[in-house]
Amino acid sequence: MVAPLASRHVFSLSISVGQPIEAGDFGYGARRIIPILAGELSGPGAGGGINGRIRNGGADYQVIRPNGLTELEAKYAVELDDGAVIYIENIGIRFGPADALEKIRRGEAVDPALIYFRSMPRFETGHPAWRWLMEALFVGVGTRRPDRVELDVHQIL
């Protein structure tokens, strides 16, 4: 018998974002780059707690398909309270009703229940206390707000 799938909440991110940079339609979608400005990370970790801040300089590289499906590819760094730096690469999708997706594109608030927003974050760090992040799979459940992205990250056990 295969072990049942289980997960646990590890941390939450609140990611402040800047105005989108629109590169336009390139034939099978429209490219947008969303600057990542700052933010916070906090949660229970693997039992000992994890807290930190998102460093300036990252971005979310998006492709918006003709049907409104948004492919997300965010890359940024977090500095934890203990000084460890963790690089995060977060690949995901966001989809929902056309009118709700248009509101998000315009930077307006949308009921999170209308939007399917899931991701697969991967982590890299040289800090020994946090290497366990590189040895497991994670799923993010997101919400897009007008000025930020909120993401709950769950470890797949």
Secondary structure as UniProt FT lines:
FT   STRAND          7..17
FT   STRAND          21..25
FT   STRAND          30..43
FT   TURN            45..48
FT   STRAND          50..54
FT   TURN            56..57
FT   STRAND          58..64
FT   TURN            66..67
FT   STRAND          70..80
FT   TURN            81..82
FT   STRAND          85..95
FT   HELIX           98..105
FT   TURN            106..107
FT   HELIX           112..114
FT   STRAND          116..124
FT   HELIX           128..135
FT   STRAND          137..144
FT   STRAND          148..156
//
